[in-house]
Amino acid sequence: MKIKFLFIAMISCLVLQGQNDTLPKAEVVTTMQSVNINGRTHYLTAQAGTFEVRDEKNKPLALMGHTFYTKGDKREINTRRRPIVFAYNGGPGSSSYWLHMGILGPKRVVVNDPDYTPAAPYQLVNNNYSILDVADLVMIDPVGTGLSVPLGKAEFKDFWGVDQDIKSLSLFIRQFLIANDRMNSPKYLLGESYGTFRNAGLMNKLLQDGIALNGVIMVSAVFDLRTLIFPPDDDLPYIVHFPTYAATAWYHDMVSDKPEDVYTFLDEVRRFTEEEYTPALFKGDQLTETEKSDIAAKLASFTGTSADYWIKADLRVTNGEFFAEFLRDKGQIVGRLDSRFTGINQDLLAQEGNHDPQSSAISPAYTAGFLDYFHRELKVDKKLHYATSAYERQGFKWDWNHVGNDRWGAQAAINTGIDLAQAMSRDPNVKVLILNGIYDIATVFYGVEHSINHLGLTPEIKDNIIMKYYEAGHMMYTHPPSMAKFKQDVSEFIKNTSR
């Protein structure tokens, strides 16, 4: 009997060993790169490829695609004290190549902001606005994007959700820091769009796991999805979108006697929104016809639209409706990601915009420029498929459930602001930098202000949140003046919090 059991055990081990041998291995390609910032050349070690992430039982969970830039030779001991930034885009389901090629990496793609960029050849130039002079950088592609794939028994769906995503990235960051001897480095998260929603949950999860961050950088933020998705019978999204509609009208010269300064104008819009528009919506059908007409006239004057349109909309216009209506008379629509961009409206009777001109204008340049750089300069195997979006994957669907958002057995909210508030209150040293584009109709700045003002933070903790504004959109770094401001704001933030 003992011989029989021993034989079975040996066979089982061989089978398991065979299964492990079939798992793809983590691989990176190391190249030397450089970037010139403000007249000084910085030499970089770049490692592009995949990193094996293990679960809590030390079993292979995923290969995480990434690009890791360190200043100088990676063997230099002083790099252990150098700040390290973990960065990603949003979606959910987007890879990180937008931030990589737009503002953070050593090279950037040149686009015609705010116009359409012609087809190739595209310009790939030295990025004078990179943060690589002040920090090392890890560009992360969540599972399903880039080169990132599940391992072993894990499936793509195991990573596609609010909490699942937070868990896998927390494992990656912890294990990556250990593998690269960077546990004692000043540590930062930088996320864009959904990446900020992720940031709020991830900073709390990392803190619970014993990893305190020096700072978190939020680019085009959202913490409460009510501000974006226009739930039934909820006035909040209409309220927080209105100042961005007004900013758009100011930019396109659709406001009569507009103030010279857009921020002065927005202060006026904020006052109207808080003191007149919000109370009017709260009244619902108890608002008198006279009151409704008065509010509609003011809504129209701030946005360059007609009072009749606002009356027909019951004073509530979604972002998609605004895209289509705002420049309808000119046969155009405005951009969702950046309302400075305009495009052709093919259906002048459409209630909503049918595409995003900003995305159409820049996406081919970013995609082609990155893939050329990734395979030609970073030397990543050309046979490997880089998924720019998880929407390429069959069955992609996001699980929006999040611990702490349920009430009475139902999902009552989609909100990681609670995580942000908890992390900041339990670590009163962590600082948060929030960068807002005033022409961003994808994640509106007034929605961020509302969320921050409702976190219930003590005054001293709220002072740890720094708000910056840019005269551009969601990807403010396509706008050259905002690109320079982004570099200054982020670099100063890292320097001030890593001492």
N, C-alpha and C positions, 0 to 999 in steps of 0.2 A: 504493500500500500504506500509506504514512504517513497519507494522508487517511482510509483505511478504519479503521486502528487508532485514530486520533484520534477518529473518529466513535463507535466502540465504547466508548472510554474516557469520552466525554462522556455517552453513554447510561447507562453504569454509574454514573457520579457522580450523574446525575439520579435513577436508581432508588434508590441508597443515600440520597440526600437525601430522597426521598419516604418511604422507610422510617423515617428519623429523624423526619420531620415527623409521622408517625403515632404516635410514642411519647407517652404522657401526660407532662405536664410537672409538675415539683415546684411545689406551691403552698402557701403558708401564709397564715393570717389572723392579723393582729395586733390584740390588744385590750389595754386597760388593766384590770388587776385589782388587788385589794388583799387583805391578810390582817392580822388583828390578833393579835399574839402577845404575851402577858403585858402587855397594856394599851398596846402600841405598834403603830400602824398602819404597815405596810410597803407601799409602792406598787410594783406589778409590771408589767412588760411581758410579755405572754403571746403566744407564736407557736405556733399549732397547725396541723398539716397534714403535708406530706411533704417529704422531702429526697432529692435524687438521689445515689445512691451509685454510684461508678464502680469498675470492676475495675482490676487492675494495669496493663492496657493502655489505661486511660483510656476504656473503653467503658462505656456505661450498663449497670448491673447490676440496680438495684432502686430503687423509691421506698420510703423508710423513713418510716412514720408516727411522729410524735413530738409532744410538747408541751414547749415550752422556756420556762421562767420565768426572767426576770432581774429583779433588784431595781432599781427606778427606771427611768430612761430608758435604753434600750439604747445611746444614743450616749455615755453617760458613760464616760470613759477608765478610771476606777478599777475598772470591772467586770472588766477583764482580770486583775487580781490577786485577784479574788474566787473562792473555791472553787466548783467545778462538779461536780455529782453526776449520773452517768448511771445511771438506775434502770430496772428491768424485773422482771416476775414470772417464773413458771416454766412448769410443764406437764410436758414441753415442749409448746408450742402455746398458751400463754395470753398474752393481751394484758396491758397494764400497768395496767388500770383499778382493780385491787384495791388496789395500793399508792397509786395516784393519789388515789383517793377515800377510802382508809382512814386514811392517816397523812401522806403527803408533800405533797400539793398544798394550795392555799389554802382549798379547801372539802372537807368530809368528809360522808359519809352516816352518819346516826345509825341504829344497829340495837339491838335488844333483847338484849343479851348477858347470859346465855347462853340466851335463849329465842327463839321465833319472832317475827319482825318482821311486823306486819300489812301488808296491801297498801296501795297509794298512797292518800292523799298521803304521800310520804316526806319526811323532814326533811333538807335540805341546809344545813349551817351553816358558819359561819366555823371554820377549823381552827386552834385555838390551839396545836396540837401539831406544826404544819408545821415543816420545817427551813429554810424560805425566809428566815428571818431570819439564818441563818449561811451559806447557800450558794445558788447558782443551781441549777436543776434541769432535767434533760432526761429526760422519761418516754419510753421507747423501746418500740415495738411491733415485735418481730421479724417477718420476712417470713411472710406467711400470716395474721397477726393485725392487728387495727386497720385502718389504711388501707394497710398495707405489701404491695406486690406486686412481682413480678419485672418487669424491663424487657428489651427486645430479645430476644436468643435465650435468655435465662435462663428457667428454669421453677421452679415452686414446689419441686419435689423437690431442686433444686440447693441449697436452703437448709435442708432438713429433715434435720439430722444433727448430731451432736456437733461435729465439726470444721468442717462447712459453716456452722453457726450462729456458731461462734467467729470464723471468717474474715469473715463478712458484718458482724458487729457491730464487729470491729476496724477494718474499712474505714470504717464509718459514723462511729465515734468519732474516728478520725484526721482524716477529711475535714471533719467537723462542727467540730472544734476549729480547723482552719485557716480554714474559711469564716467563723467568728465571732470570729477573732482571740483565741482562748483557749488557745493552745499554752503560754503561760506562766502559766496559772492553776493553782492546786492542784487535783488531779484525783482523783476517787473513782468507784468502782463500788458500786452497791447492788443486790443481787439477792435475790429470795425463792424458796425451794424449789429447783426446777431452775435458777433464776437463780443460786444459789450454786454449783452444779455447773458452770454456764457461767462464773461469776466466776473460778473457779480456773484454767480454761483460758485465759480472756480476759486475765487479768492477766499471764500468762506470754507470750502472743502479743504483747500491747502492749509488754511490756518488750523482747522480741526485735526489735520494730519501732522501738525507741528512745523509747518513751513510758513513763516511770516514774510510778507512781501514788503519791500520798500515803497513801491508805488504801483498803481494801476492806471493805464492810459485808455480812455474810452473815446473812440473815433466814431462820430455819428451814432449817438447812443439811443438805446431803448431798454427800459427795465419793466415796463407795464404794457403788455400788448394791446390793452384797451385803447391806448393812444393811437394805434395804427389801424385796427381792423374794423372799426365802426360796428360794434355789436348792436343788436336791436334795442331800441328804447334807451340808449346811452348817449347823452349829450356830450360827454367828455371829448371824444375824438374830434367832433366838429369845432369845439372851443379851441383845442390846442393846435388845430391845423390853420385856423383863420389867420394868425399873424404871418405865417409863411405864404399864404395866398396874397396877403397885403404886400409883403416884401417882394414877391414876384411882380406884382403890379408896379411897384416903385421902380424895379430894375428895368422893366419894359416901357417905362414912361406912360403908364396908363392911369396915373394918379394926377388929378388936377392940382396945380400949385404945390407940387410935392416939395418937401423940405430938402435942402441940399444934402443933408447927412441922413443915411438910411437908419442909423441907430436912434437918432432923434425921432424919426418917423415911427420906428417900432415901439418906442416908449409911449407914443400917443396911441398906437394900436393896442398895446397891452392894457392901457387904462380903459379904453373903450370896451375891450373884451371882458375885462374883469368887472367893470362897473355897470355896463349896459347889456352887452350881448349875452353873458352867462345868466343874469337874472331873467332875461327875456325867454331864453330857452327853458329855464326851470319852470316857468309858468305853463308851458305846454299850450293846450287849447284854451286856457284861461286868459291868454294874451288878447287884448282887444284889437280890432282891425286897425285902429289909429296907431296903437303902439307897434303893431306889426309893420305897418307901412313906414313908420319912422325908423325902425331898426333896419328894415330892408334898404332904405335909402342910404343909410350910413354904411352898411355892408357893401353896397354897390360903389359908393364913393371911394372906399379904401381899396377896392379890388379892380376898378376899371370895368366892372360888369354892370348889368342893368338891375334896377330895383325889382322889375317884373320877374326876372329870373329867380331872385331870392324869395320872392313871394310864392312862386310856383314850387320852389324847393322847400317850402315851409321853414325857411331860414337855415336849412341844414344841407350843406353841399359836401359830398365826399371828395376825396382827392382825385379819384378817377373821373368824376363829373367835372371837376375844375380843369383838369388837363384838357378836356374836350371843349369846354365852354369859353375859356379865357381868351383865346385867339381865334375863335371860330370864324369871325368876320374876315379874318386874313387867310383863312384856309389852313391854319396851323394848329399844332398842339404843343404843349410845353413838356419838358422833361420831368419825370418823377424823381430821379436821383439828383437832378440839378435843373431847376426851372429856368436857368439862363439859356439852356439849349432849347431850340425849337425844331420841329419837323413837320412834314406834310400830313395834313389830316385828310385821309382818303374818303372819309364818310362824314360829310358836314351835317348829317342828321344824327350822328352817333351821340348817345348819352355819355359814353365814357371814352377816354383815349385808348387807341388800339395798339400802341407801342410806346416805348420810352426813347425819345430822340437822343438823350445822353448816352444810353447804353449802345444804341445803334452807331453813334458817332465814334466811340472810342474802343469798343470791344475787340474788333479785328486787330487793331494795332497792339493792344495788350496781349492778346492770345498768341499771335504770331511772334511778337517780340520776345515774350517770355520763353516759348518753346525753343526758339532759336538760341537764346542765351543758355537755357537749361541743358540742352544737348550739345551745343557747339563749344561753349566756354566752360561750363561746369562739368562737361564730359560724361554726363549720365547716359547710360546705354540707350541708344536710339531705338532698340527693340521694345523698351518698356513704355507702356501706355500711361500717359499722365492725364488723369481725369480732372478737367477744369471744374467740373461740378458733379455732385452725387446724383443729379437728375439724369445723368447718363446711365446710372445703374438701374437694372430692372427691379421694380417693386419699391423704389425709394418713397418712404412715407415717414414723417416725423411724429414722434410721440410727444405731445405737449404737456403731459402730466409732470408735475413737479412737487416734491415733498414740501408741505407747508401751504400749498395752494388749495387744498381740499376742504370743503365744508359740507356736513350732512351727507357724506359719502359721495359727493359730486365734486368735480373740478370747478371751483368757484372763481379762479383767476388764472392768468398766465403771467406770472410776475416773479422776477428774481430780485426785485428791490428789497425784499425782506432779507435776502442773503447779504446784500450790500450793507444794509443797516446793521445786521448782526456782526459782520466781519469788522466793520469800522468801529463799532461800539466795544468789541472785545479786543481790538488791537488799536488803541487810540493814537498810535504812531504812524499808521499807514496813511498815505496821501493818495488822492484820486484826481486825475486831470481829465476833464471832459471837453472835447473839441466839437463845436457845433457849426455846421454850415447853415447860414440863414436862408439859402435857396434850396435846401434839402426838403423835398416833400415825401421822402421815404421814411425818415426818422426825424420828425419835426422838433425844432429846438424848444418850443414852448411846452411840448409834451415832456421833454427832459426836465425842464424847470418845474413843471407840476409834480413829476415823480420825486425829485429831490426835495421839494418843499413838503412832501407828505410821507417822508421816511420816519418821522418822529425822532430825529437826531437831536442831541443836545447841542447848544450853540457852539461849544468848543470842538465837538466832533464835526459838525457841519462846516466849520472853518477849514477842515482838511480837504474839502472839495473845491477844486479850482475850475472855474468855467471860462472857456475861451470861445470867441466867435469869429467866423470867417465869412467874407463876402464871396462865397462859393457854395457848392452843394455837398452831397453825400461824400463824394471823393474830392474833398476840397483841394487835394494836392494836384489836381489837373490844372488848377488856376495858378499861374506863376507867382503872383504876390502872396497868395495863401500858402504856396509851397515853402517860401522863405519863412513865413510866420510859423508854419508847422514845425520846421526845423528848429527855429529859435525857442518856441514854447516847449517842445518835447525835450530838447537838449538841456535847457535850463531846469526843467522839472527833474530830470535824471541826476544832474549835477547837484542840485539842492537837496535831494533825498538820499544820496548814496554816500554822503560824507560820514 
